[in-house]
Amino acid sequence: MLHIKGEAGKDVCDSNLGRTRRDVLRVGGSSMLGLSLANMLQLKSATAANKSDIAGGPGWGKAKSIIMCYLQGGPSHLDLWDPKENVPENVKSVFSNISTKLPGVQFTENLPKLAQINDKFTMIRSMSYTPNGLFNHTAAIYQMMTGYTTDKVSPSGQLEPPSPKDFPNFGSNIVRLRPVDEPMLPFVMLPRPLQESSVIGKGGTAGFLGKAYDPYQLYPSGDDMDMSKMTRIKIDDLKLRPEVFSVRLNRRAKLRNTINAGMPKIDNAVKDLNLNQYYEQALDLIVSGRARESFDLAAESHTTRERYGRNTFGDSCLLARRLVEAGTRVVEVIWPKVANSDNHSWDHHTGLTKRMKTQSAPMLDGAVSGLIADLDERGMLKETLVVVVGEFGRSPQRGVSTSGNGNSDDGRDHWPYCYTGIIAGAGVKRGNVHGKSDKTASAPLEDPVHPQELLATIYHSFGIDPETMVYNHLNQPRELVKGQAVSAFFA
């Protein structure tokens, strides 16, 4: 097999180097100039080191890590961070509006802490699936997490279970293209998997990239309020067995290497499979203790614990900060802890007034404000991208059905055409409102942002061209995401 060497001795076909749709199109155009495919690949290899200059722009490569707070169920933007005045009663939020740090920008009374730090992040008030809405939770989740729509939906309206043929979660793509430099877990998902009804994990795996790029799943028992479990996370697979000291473990590793060196055929086979690399990474992870220590929330002060909130979501956000601090590249906090729960879920078809006021909003307000402010004070926000978003918003009118679900008079149904998200850190503008919704928050009035564009922005922030090609289970080239980064997010 012919291997064409590129940047730093890598094969040009190495997925870590990657090729973009533009490169493939250039091959077609360049053939008229007498350039063959081989010539084109050679040219790409020679210019790979300058690729950042080609794909750059505002925010390019600023992020070293990302924390996504994923609000599954679809938070009501009208009742949180995009309230409206002078609208019909069944549209207007029942909650009062409050001022924020930004003149002229109001939140509802449900977010008093975020209102005091919104000078640190960008509000995206024009998230939208326009023109095609995705009213099904699982379908919208899959697109938000992978950038693609799913191929098959079951007769019940839900997606089929996770498959090795699925598109990868964006976190899997990131850790593959930007592997961690420290002996640390590269990608962690907590405190529960993505789930809708009986479908668990759809959009939350590495899919056709292979299980090596799946997230490390940290799913402690307990519910949304059972924060005691977060201080006793089971991490047995990260611990040394009591009878094996680190020195002995390293000695065994050296013995293994010696045996391999004396067995050329086996050694070459292992080398081809890249097992040595994975073995060393696993060994470093266990021996260093970085991951194990990062899970110890008891090391945090009482003041910090209270700042994030003494609940599972707050502790998860605090743990996300500790993981990133220790070297983790991607952390996805999937909340609520119990999918579709009547208490803390964002799926407010009924009882929105009580549930938003006393359950969902206070936990969101404390944890996210604590996370962003804490990262900023530690100087970590400069290189940590924070994204807070759900799969869609809630219907402008209360008590109506938009997805076939029943809704009480104070409940709102699914609404993918306009909703709100937060993005902060890694060069993102501070104190900014991007986009604007119309009078009833039904549709973007200006600067709509599709979930695919949000993912493209995330990749861009890591210095990864969104058009980079990956190869699926059929060895077919696919772009990371069919969308362009939103350069207006960045300063």
GIRA-V538509 format. One record per pair of residues at least 6 apart in sequence whose ideal C-beta (glycine too) atoms are under 8 Angstrom apart, sorted by the first residue. I is the first residue (numbers start at 0). J is the second residue. D is the distance in whole Angstrom. If there is no record, write none. Layout:
I;J;D / I;J;D
This chain:
2;10;5 / 3;10;6 / 3;11;5 / 3;12;7 / 3;37;8 / 3;40;6 / 3;41;7 / 3;44;6 / 4;10;7 / 4;11;7 / 4;44;7 / 5;11;4 / 5;13;7 / 5;16;6 / 5;43;7 / 5;44;4 / 5;47;5 / 6;16;6 / 6;44;7 / 6;47;4 / 6;48;6 / 9;15;7 / 9;16;5 / 10;16;8 / 11;18;8 / 11;40;5 / 11;41;8 / 11;43;6 / 11;44;5 / 14;175;7 / 14;176;8 / 14;469;6 / 14;470;7 / 15;175;7 / 15;176;6 / 15;178;8 / 16;47;6 / 17;176;7 / 17;463;8 / 17;464;7 / 17;467;4 / 17;468;6 / 17;469;8 / 18;43;7 / 18;467;7 / 18;468;5 / 18;476;8 / 19;464;5 / 19;466;4 / 19;467;5 / 19;468;6 / 19;478;8 / 20;466;5 / 20;468;7 / 20;478;6 / 21;466;6 / 22;39;7 / 22;43;6 / 22;468;8 / 23;468;7 / 23;476;7 / 25;39;7 / 26;34;8 / 26;36;6 / 26;39;5 / 29;38;8 / 29;39;6 / 34;42;8 / 46;53;8 / 50;464;7 / 51;59;7 / 51;60;6 / 51;462;6 / 54;459;8 / 54;462;8 / 54;464;4 / 56;459;8 / 56;484;8 / 56;486;5 / 56;489;8 / 57;426;7 / 57;486;5 / 57;488;8 / 57;489;4 / 57;490;7 / 58;425;7 / 58;426;4 / 58;427;7 / 58;456;8 / 58;459;6 / 58;460;5 / 58;484;7 / 58;486;7 / 58;488;7 / 58;489;3 / 59;459;6 / 59;460;8 / 59;462;6 / 60;460;8 / 60;461;7 / 60;462;3 / 61;381;8 / 61;382;7 / 61;384;8 / 61;425;4 / 61;426;4 / 61;460;6 / 61;489;8 / 62;382;6 / 62;383;7 / 62;384;4 / 62;424;7 / 62;425;4 / 62;426;8 / 62;457;8 / 62;460;4 / 62;461;5 / 63;328;8 / 63;382;4 / 63;383;7 / 63;425;8 / 64;323;5 / 64;327;7 / 64;328;5 / 64;329;7 / 64;330;8 / 64;382;7 / 64;383;5 / 64;384;7 / 65;170;8 / 65;173;7 / 65;328;7 / 65;329;5 / 65;330;7 / 65;383;7 / 65;384;4 / 65;385;8 / 65;386;7 / 65;457;6 / 65;460;8 / 65;461;8 / 66;316;8 / 66;319;5 / 66;320;7 / 66;323;6 / 66;330;5 / 66;331;8 / 66;332;7 / 66;370;7 / 66;383;6 / 66;384;8 / 66;385;5 / 66;386;8 / 67;170;8 / 67;329;8 / 67;330;7 / 67;331;5 / 67;332;7 / 67;385;8 / 67;386;5 / 67;387;8 / 67;388;7 / 68;316;7 / 68;332;5 / 68;334;7 / 68;366;8 / 68;367;6 / 68;370;7 / 68;385;7 / 68;386;7 / 68;387;4 / 68;388;8 / 69;143;8 / 69;193;8 / 69;331;6 / 69;332;7 / 69;333;5 / 69;334;7 / 69;388;7 / 69;389;7 / 70;334;6 / 70;345;5 / 70;363;7 / 70;387;7 / 70;388;7 / 70;389;4 / 71;136;7 / 71;140;7 / 71;193;7 / 71;194;8 / 71;195;8 / 71;333;6 / 71;334;7 / 71;335;7 / 71;338;7 / 71;344;8 / 71;345;7 / 71;389;7 / 71;390;7 / 72;136;7 / 72;335;7 / 72;339;7 / 72;344;5 / 72;345;3 / 72;346;4 / 72;347;8 / 72;389;7 / 72;390;8 / 73;136;8 / 73;139;8 / 73;345;6 / 73;346;7 / 73;389;5 / 73;390;6 / 73;391;5 / 73;392;6 / 73;393;6 / 73;413;6 / 73;414;7 / 73;418;7 / 74;345;5 / 74;359;7 / 74;363;8 / 74;389;5 / 74;392;7 / 74;393;7 / 74;418;8 / 74;419;8 / 75;92;8 / 75;345;8 / 75;347;6 / 75;351;7 / 75;355;7 / 75;392;7 / 75;393;4 / 75;411;5 / 76;124;8 / 76;392;5 / 76;393;7 / 76;417;7 / 76;418;5 / 76;419;4 / 76;436;8 / 76;440;6 / 77;83;6 / 77;90;7 / 77;91;8 / 77;92;5 / 77;392;8 / 77;393;7 / 77;395;7 / 77;411;8 / 77;440;5 / 78;92;5 / 78;93;8 / 78;94;6 / 78;107;6 / 78;109;7 / 78;351;7 / 78;355;6 / 78;360;8 / 78;393;8 / 78;411;8 / 79;106;7 / 79;107;6 / 79;109;6 / 79;110;6 / 79;355;8 / 79;360;7 / 79;363;8 / 79;419;7 / 80;106;5 / 80;107;8 / 80;110;6 / 80;113;8 / 80;122;6 / 80;124;8 / 80;419;5 / 81;124;5 / 81;419;5 / 81;436;6 / 81;440;5 / 82;91;8 / 82;92;5 / 82;94;7 / 82;96;5 / 82;105;6 / 82;106;7 / 82;107;5 / 83;90;7 / 83;91;6 / 83;92;8 / 83;438;7 / 83;439;6 / 83;440;6 / 84;91;7 / 84;96;7 / 85;438;8 / 86;438;6 / 86;439;5 / 87;396;8 / 87;439;8 / 89;396;5 / 89;397;5 / 89;398;6 / 90;395;5 / 90;396;6 / 90;397;8 / 90;439;5 / 90;440;8 / 92;107;6 / 93;352;5 / 93;409;7 / 94;107;4 / 94;108;5 / 94;109;6 / 94;355;8 / 94;356;7 / 95;107;7 / 95;108;5 / 96;105;4 / 96;106;7 / 96;107;6 / 96;108;7 / 97;105;6 / 97;106;6 / 97;107;7 / 97;108;5 / 97;110;8 / 97;111;6 / 97;114;6 / 98;105;6 / 98;114;7 / 99;105;6 / 99;106;6 / 99;113;8 / 99;114;4 / 99;115;7 / 99;117;5 / 100;114;7 / 100;115;6 / 100;116;7 / 100;117;5 / 100;118;4 / 100;430;7 / 101;117;6 / 101;118;6 / 101;430;6 / 101;432;7 / 104;117;7 / 104;122;8 / 104;432;6 / 106;113;7 / 106;114;5 / 106;117;8 / 109;355;6 / 109;356;6 / 109;360;4 / 109;361;8 / 109;364;7 / 110;360;7 / 110;363;7 / 110;364;5 / 111;364;7 / 112;364;5 / 112;365;6 / 112;368;4 / 112;369;8 / 113;363;8 / 113;364;5 / 113;367;6 / 113;368;5 / 115;368;7 / 116;368;5 / 116;371;6 / 116;372;5 / 117;430;7 / 118;429;6 / 118;430;4 / 119;371;6 / 119;372;7 / 119;375;6 / 119;380;7 / 119;423;6 / 119;429;5 / 119;430;7 / 120;371;6 / 120;385;7 / 120;421;5 / 120;422;7 / 120;423;4 / 120;424;8 / 120;427;7 / 120;429;7 / 120;430;8 / 120;431;8 / 121;421;7 / 121;422;5 / 121;423;7 / 121;427;5 / 121;428;5 / 121;429;8 / 121;431;4 / 121;432;7 / 121;433;6 / 121;488;6 / 122;419;6 / 122;420;8 / 122;421;6 / 122;431;7 / 122;432;5 / 122;433;7 / 123;388;8 / 123;419;6 / 123;420;5 / 123;421;7 / 123;422;6 / 123;433;5 / 123;434;6 / 123;448;5 / 123;453;8 / 123;488;8 / 124;419;5 / 124;432;6 / 124;433;7 / 124;434;5 / 124;435;6 / 124;436;5 / 124;443;8 / 125;417;7 / 125;433;7 / 125;434;3 / 125;435;6 / 125;436;6 / 125;443;4 / 125;444;8 / 125;445;7 / 125;446;5 / 125;447;5 / 125;448;6 / 126;388;7 / 126;392;7 / 126;417;7 / 126;418;5 / 126;419;6 / 126;420;5 / 126;434;8 / 126;447;8 / 126;448;5 / 126;449;8 / 126;450;7 / 126;453;7 / 127;415;7 / 127;416;6 / 127;417;5 / 127;418;7 / 127;442;7 / 127;443;5 / 127;447;4 / 127;448;7 / 127;449;7 / 128;139;7 / 128;142;8 / 128;391;7 / 128;415;4 / 128;416;7 / 128;449;7 / 128;450;7 / 129;416;6 / 129;442;7 / 129;443;7 / 129;447;6 / 129;449;8 / 132;391;8 / 132;415;4 / 132;416;6 / 133;139;4 / 133;142;6 / 133;148;7 / 133;390;8 / 133;391;7 / 133;415;5 / 134;391;8 / 134;401;7 / 134;402;4 / 134;413;5 / 134;415;6 / 135;152;7 / 135;156;6 / 135;157;7 / 135;158;8 / 135;402;7 / 135;413;8 / 136;195;4 / 136;346;8 / 136;390;6 / 136;413;7 / 137;149;8 / 137;157;5 / 137;158;4 / 137;195;4 / 137;196;8 / 137;198;6 / 137;201;6 / 137;202;8 / 138;148;7 / 138;149;6 / 138;152;7 / 138;158;6 / 139;390;4 / 139;391;5 / 139;415;6 / 139;450;8 / 140;193;6 / 140;195;7 / 140;201;7 / 140;202;5 / 140;390;5 / 141;147;7 / 141;148;7 / 141;149;5 / 141;158;6 / 141;166;8 / 141;201;6 / 141;202;4 / 142;148;6 / 142;149;8 / 142;450;6 / 142;451;7 / 143;202;7 / 143;388;7 / 143;390;5 / 143;450;5 / 143;453;8 / 143;454;8 / 144;168;5 / 144;169;6 / 144;193;7 / 144;202;4 / 144;203;7 / 145;165;7 / 145;166;4 / 145;167;7 / 145;168;6 / 145;169;7 / 145;202;6 / 145;206;7 / 146;166;7 / 146;169;7 / 146;450;8 / 146;451;5 / 146;454;5 / 146;455;8 / 146;479;7 / 146;480;3 / 146;481;7 / 146;482;7 / 147;166;5 / 147;480;8 / 147;481;8 / 149;158;5 / 149;159;8 / 149;165;8 / 149;201;8 / 151;158;7 / 151;159;5 / 152;158;6 / 152;159;7 / 153;159;6 / 155;196;8 / 157;195;6 / 157;196;5 / 157;197;7 / 157;198;5 / 158;195;8 / 158;198;5 / 158;201;5 / 159;198;7 / 159;201;8 / 160;198;6 / 160;199;7 / 160;200;7 / 160;201;7 / 161;199;8 / 161;200;5 / 161;201;5 / 161;202;8 / 161;203;7 / 161;204;5 / 161;206;8 / 162;206;7 / 163;206;7 / 163;207;6 / 163;209;8 / 163;472;6 / 164;206;7 / 164;207;6 / 164;471;7 / 164;472;5 / 165;201;7 / 165;202;7 / 165;204;6 / 165;206;4 / 165;207;7 / 166;206;5 / 166;207;7 / 166;471;8 / 166;477;7 / 167;175;8 / 167;204;7 / 167;205;5 / 167;206;5 / 167;207;7 / 167;208;5 / 167;212;7 / 167;469;7 / 168;202;6 / 168;203;6 / 168;204;6 / 168;205;7 / 168;206;7 / 168;214;7 / 168;331;8 / 169;454;5 / 169;457;6 / 169;458;7 / 169;479;8 / 169;480;8 / 170;186;5 / 170;188;8 / 170;214;6 / 170;328;8 / 170;329;4 / 170;331;6 / 171;186;7 / 171;204;7 / 171;205;4 / 171;206;7 / 171;208;5 / 171;212;4 / 171;213;7 / 171;214;7 / 172;208;7 / 172;212;8 / 172;458;7 / 172;463;8 / 172;469;7 / 172;479;6 / 173;186;8 / 173;328;6 / 173;329;5 / 173;457;8 / 173;458;7 / 173;461;6 / 173;463;7 / 174;185;4 / 174;186;5 / 174;212;6 / 174;328;5 / 174;329;6 / 175;205;8 / 175;208;6 / 175;212;5 / 176;461;8 / 176;463;5 / 176;467;7 / 177;328;6 / 177;461;6 / 177;462;8 / 177;463;7 / 178;185;7 / 178;328;8 / 179;185;5 / 179;326;6 / 179;327;7 / 179;328;5 / 180;326;7 / 181;289;7 / 181;325;7 / 181;326;3 / 182;280;7 / 182;283;4 / 182;284;5 / 182;286;8 / 182;287;4 / 182;289;6 / 182;290;8 / 182;326;8 / 183;284;7 / 183;287;8 / 183;289;5 / 183;290;6 / 183;293;8 / 183;322;8 / 183;325;5 / 183;326;4 / 183;327;5 / 184;215;5 / 184;284;7 / 184;290;5 / 184;322;7 / 184;327;5 / 185;215;8 / 185;327;7 / 185;328;5 / 185;329;7 / 186;212;7 / 186;213;8 / 186;214;4 / 186;215;6 / 186;327;7 / 186;328;6 / 186;329;4 / 186;330;8 / 186;331;8 / 187;214;6 / 187;215;5 / 187;217;6 / 187;319;8 / 187;322;6 / 187;327;6 / 187;329;7 / 187;330;5 / 187;331;7 / 188;203;6 / 188;214;4 / 188;215;7 / 188;216;6 / 188;217;7 / 188;330;8 / 188;331;5 / 188;333;6 / 189;216;8 / 189;217;4 / 189;218;7 / 189;219;8 / 189;315;5 / 189;318;7 / 189;319;8 / 189;330;7 / 189;331;8 / 189;332;6 / 189;333;7 / 190;217;7 / 190;218;6 / 190;219;6 / 190;229;7 / 190;311;6 / 190;315;5 / 190;332;7 / 190;333;7 / 190;334;8 / 190;336;5 / 191;218;5 / 191;333;5 / 191;336;6 / 191;337;7 / 191;338;7 / 192;199;5 / 192;200;5 / 192;203;6 / 192;216;7 / 192;218;7 / 192;333;7 / 193;199;7 / 193;200;6 / 193;201;6 / 193;202;6 / 193;203;4 / 193;333;6 / 194;200;7 / 194;338;4 / 194;339;8 / 195;201;7 / 195;338;7 / 195;339;7 / 196;339;7 / 203;214;7 / 203;331;8 / 203;333;8 / 204;210;8 / 204;213;5 / 204;214;8 / 205;211;7 / 205;212;4 / 205;213;5 / 205;214;8 / 207;469;8 / 207;470;8 / 207;471;4 / 207;472;4 / 208;469;7 / 211;277;7 / 214;329;8 / 214;331;7 / 217;232;6 / 217;294;8 / 217;318;8 / 219;228;4 / 219;229;6 / 219;231;8 / 219;232;5 / 219;233;7 / 220;228;6 / 221;227;7 / 221;228;4 / 221;311;7 / 221;336;7 / 222;311;7 / 222;336;6 / 222;337;5 / 222;340;8 / 222;342;8 / 223;310;6 / 223;311;5 / 223;312;7 / 223;334;8 / 223;335;5 / 223;336;5 / 223;337;6 / 223;340;7 / 223;342;6 / 223;343;4 / 223;358;8 / 223;362;7 / 224;310;5 / 224;311;7 / 224;343;8 / 225;311;6 / 225;336;8 / 226;309;5 / 226;310;5 / 226;311;6 / 226;313;7 / 226;314;5 / 228;311;8 / 229;296;6 / 229;311;6 / 229;314;4 / 229;315;7 / 229;318;7 / 230;296;5 / 230;297;6 / 230;314;8 / 232;294;5 / 234;290;7 / 234;291;6 / 234;294;6 / 237;284;7 / 237;285;6 / 237;290;5 / 237;291;5 / 237;294;8 / 238;285;8 / 238;291;6 / 239;245;6 / 239;248;7 / 239;285;6 / 239;286;7 / 245;286;5 / 248;282;7 / 248;285;7 / 248;286;6 / 249;282;8 / 249;286;7 / 252;278;8 / 252;279;8 / 252;282;6 / 255;278;8 / 259;265;7 / 259;266;5 / 259;269;6 / 259;275;8 / 260;266;6 / 269;275;6 / 284;290;6 / 289;325;5 / 289;326;6 / 290;325;7 / 292;298;8 / 292;325;7 / 293;318;8 / 293;321;5 / 293;322;5 / 293;324;7 / 293;325;4 / 293;327;8 / 294;318;7 / 294;321;8 / 296;304;7 / 296;314;6 / 296;317;6 / 296;318;6 / 296;321;7 / 299;317;6 / 299;321;8 / 303;317;7 / 303;369;8 / 303;373;7 / 304;313;8 / 304;314;8 / 304;317;7 / 306;365;7 / 306;369;4 / 306;372;8 / 306;373;7 / 307;313;4 / 307;314;7 / 307;316;6 / 307;317;4 / 307;365;6 / 307;366;5 / 307;369;4 / 307;370;7 / 307;373;8 / 308;314;8 / 308;361;8 / 308;362;6 / 308;365;4 / 308;366;5 / 308;369;7 / 310;362;5 / 310;366;8 / 311;334;8 / 311;336;5 / 312;332;7 / 312;334;5 / 312;335;7 / 312;336;7 / 312;343;8 / 312;362;5 / 312;363;7 / 312;366;5 / 313;362;7 / 313;365;6 / 313;366;4 / 313;369;7 / 315;332;5 / 315;334;7 / 315;366;8 / 316;332;6 / 316;366;4 / 316;367;7 / 316;369;7 / 316;370;4 / 317;366;8 / 317;369;7 / 317;370;8 / 317;373;8 / 319;330;4 / 319;332;6 / 319;370;7 / 320;370;6 / 320;373;6 / 320;374;6 / 320;379;7 / 322;330;5 / 323;330;6 / 323;379;7 / 323;383;6 / 324;377;8 / 324;379;7 / 334;343;8 / 334;362;8 / 335;342;8 / 335;343;4 / 335;344;5 / 335;345;7 / 335;359;8 / 336;343;7 / 337;343;7 / 337;344;7 / 338;344;7 / 339;346;6 / 341;350;8 / 341;354;8 / 342;354;7 / 342;358;5 / 343;354;8 / 343;358;5 / 343;359;6 / 343;362;7 / 344;354;8 / 344;359;7 / 345;359;6 / 345;389;6 / 347;354;6 / 347;355;6 / 347;359;8 / 347;393;6 / 347;410;6 / 347;411;6 / 348;404;5 / 348;405;7 / 348;406;5 / 348;407;7 / 348;410;4 / 348;411;8 / 348;412;7 / 349;405;8 / 349;406;7 / 349;407;4 / 349;409;8 / 349;410;4 / 350;407;7 / 350;409;7 / 350;410;7 / 351;393;8 / 351;397;7 / 351;407;8 / 351;409;5 / 351;410;5 / 351;411;6 / 352;409;5 / 367;387;6 / 367;421;7 / 370;385;7 / 371;380;7 / 371;385;6 / 371;423;5 / 371;424;8 / 374;380;4 / 374;383;6 / 374;385;7 / 374;424;7 / 379;424;8 / 380;423;7 / 380;424;4 / 380;425;8 / 381;424;7 / 381;425;7 / 382;424;7 / 382;425;6 / 383;424;5 / 383;425;6 / 384;422;7 / 384;423;8 / 384;424;5 / 384;425;4 / 384;427;7 / 384;457;7 / 384;460;5 / 385;421;7 / 385;422;7 / 385;423;4 / 385;424;5 / 386;420;7 / 386;421;7 / 386;422;5 / 386;453;7 / 386;457;7 / 387;420;6 / 387;421;4 / 387;422;8 / 388;420;4 / 388;421;7 / 388;453;7 / 389;418;7 / 389;420;8 / 390;415;8 / 391;413;6 / 391;414;6 / 391;415;4 / 391;418;6 / 392;414;5 / 392;415;7 / 392;417;6 / 392;418;3 / 392;419;7 / 392;440;8 / 393;411;3 / 393;412;7 / 393;413;7 / 393;414;5 / 393;418;8 / 394;401;5 / 394;406;8 / 394;411;5 / 394;412;4 / 394;413;7 / 394;414;4 / 395;411;8 / 395;414;7 / 395;439;5 / 395;440;6 / 395;441;5 / 396;411;8 / 397;406;7 / 397;408;6 / 397;409;6 / 397;410;6 / 397;411;6 / 398;406;6 / 398;407;7 / 398;408;5 / 398;409;7 / 398;410;7 / 399;406;7 / 399;412;6 / 400;406;6 / 400;412;6 / 401;412;4 / 401;413;6 / 401;414;6 / 402;412;5 / 402;413;4 / 404;412;6 / 404;413;7 / 406;412;5 / 414;441;8 / 416;441;6 / 416;442;5 / 417;436;5 / 417;437;8 / 417;440;6 / 417;441;6 / 417;442;5 / 417;443;6 / 420;453;7 / 422;453;8 / 422;456;7 / 422;488;6 / 423;429;8 / 425;460;5 / 426;460;7 / 426;489;5 / 426;490;6 / 427;488;5 / 427;489;6 / 427;490;7 / 428;488;6 / 428;489;7 / 428;490;5 / 429;490;8 / 431;488;8 / 433;446;6 / 433;448;7 / 433;485;7 / 433;487;6 / 433;488;6 / 434;443;6 / 434;444;8 / 434;445;6 / 434;446;4 / 434;447;7 / 434;448;6 / 435;443;7 / 435;444;5 / 435;445;5 / 435;446;7 / 436;442;7 / 436;443;6 / 436;444;6 / 437;443;7 / 437;444;5 / 446;487;7 / 448;485;6 / 449;482;6 / 451;480;5 / 451;481;6 / 451;482;3 / 452;482;4 / 452;483;6 / 452;484;7 / 452;485;6 / 453;482;8 / 453;485;8 / 454;465;7 / 454;479;8 / 454;480;5 / 454;482;6 / 455;465;4 / 455;479;8 / 455;480;5 / 455;482;4 / 455;483;6 / 455;484;5 / 455;485;8 / 456;484;4 / 456;485;5 / 456;488;6 / 458;464;7 / 458;465;5 / 458;467;8 / 458;479;6 / 458;480;7 / 458;484;7 / 459;465;6 / 459;484;4 / 460;484;8 / 463;479;7 / 464;479;8 / 465;478;7 / 465;479;5 / 465;480;5 / 465;482;6 / 465;483;7 / 465;484;6 / 466;478;5 / 466;479;7 / 467;478;7 / 467;479;5 / 468;476;4 / 468;477;7 / 468;478;6 / 468;479;8 / 469;476;8 / 469;477;6 / 469;478;8 / 469;479;6 / 470;476;6 / 470;477;7 / 471;477;6
